[in-house]
Amino acid sequence: MHGSMEWKESDELLQQAAKLTVILDGVVRDFCDRHMVSGECAWQLIQGLSDIRLEDIRNESTSE
C-alpha cells in the first residue's frame, strides 16, 4: 500500500510540473516578444529569481 501512495504522489507531482511548464512557457514567450529578450535570458532570470524566492521562503520558515 505504501508504494502505491508514493507512486500516486509522484504522478500528481509530474502532472503539476507539466501544467506549470505550459504556463511558464507561455509567459516567457510573451515576455520575450514584448521586451525583445531572448528565451535563454528570460530563463536565466527565472532561475535567479527562483533561487532568491526559495531562500526567502526558507528564511521565513526558520524564523517562525
C-alpha positions as CSV (number, residue, x, y, z in Angstrom):
1,M,0.0,0.0,0.0
2,H,2.8,2.4,0.9
3,G,4.5,2.1,-2.5
4,S,1.3,2.9,-4.4
5,M,0.8,6.0,-2.3
6,E,4.3,7.2,-3.3
7,W,3.5,6.4,-7.0
8,K,0.3,8.4,-6.8
9,E,2.0,11.4,-5.2
10,S,4.8,11.2,-7.8
11,D,2.4,11.0,-10.7
12,E,0.5,14.0,-9.3
13,L,3.7,16.0,-8.9
14,L,4.6,15.2,-12.5
15,Q,1.2,16.3,-13.7
16,Q,1.5,19.6,-11.8
17,A,5.0,20.1,-13.2
18,A,3.7,19.6,-16.7
19,K,0.9,22.1,-16.2
20,L,3.2,24.7,-14.7
21,T,5.6,24.2,-17.6
22,V,2.9,25.0,-20.1
23,I,2.0,28.2,-18.1
24,L,5.7,29.3,-17.8
25,D,6.4,28.6,-21.5
26,G,3.5,30.9,-22.4
27,V,4.6,33.7,-20.0
28,V,8.2,33.5,-21.1
29,R,7.2,33.6,-24.8
30,D,5.0,36.6,-24.2
31,F,7.7,38.4,-22.1
32,C,10.4,37.7,-24.8
33,D,8.1,39.0,-27.6
34,R,7.1,42.2,-25.7
35,H,10.5,43.1,-24.4
36,M,12.8,41.7,-27.2
37,V,14.6,39.4,-24.8
38,S,16.0,36.0,-25.7
39,G,14.4,32.9,-24.3
40,E,17.8,32.0,-22.7
41,C,18.0,35.3,-20.9
42,A,14.4,35.0,-19.7
43,W,15.0,31.5,-18.3
44,Q,18.2,32.6,-16.6
45,L,16.3,35.5,-15.0
46,I,13.7,33.0,-13.8
47,Q,16.4,30.7,-12.4
48,G,18.0,33.5,-10.4
49,L,14.6,34.8,-9.2
50,S,13.7,31.2,-8.2
51,D,16.9,30.9,-6.1
52,I,16.1,34.2,-4.3
53,R,12.5,33.2,-3.7
54,L,13.4,29.8,-2.3
55,E,15.9,31.5,0.0
56,D,13.2,33.9,1.2
57,I,10.8,31.0,1.8
58,R,13.4,29.0,3.8
59,N,14.3,32.0,5.9
60,E,10.6,32.7,6.6
61,S,10.0,29.1,7.8
62,T,13.1,29.1,10.1
63,S,12.1,32.4,11.7
64,E,8.6,31.2,12.7
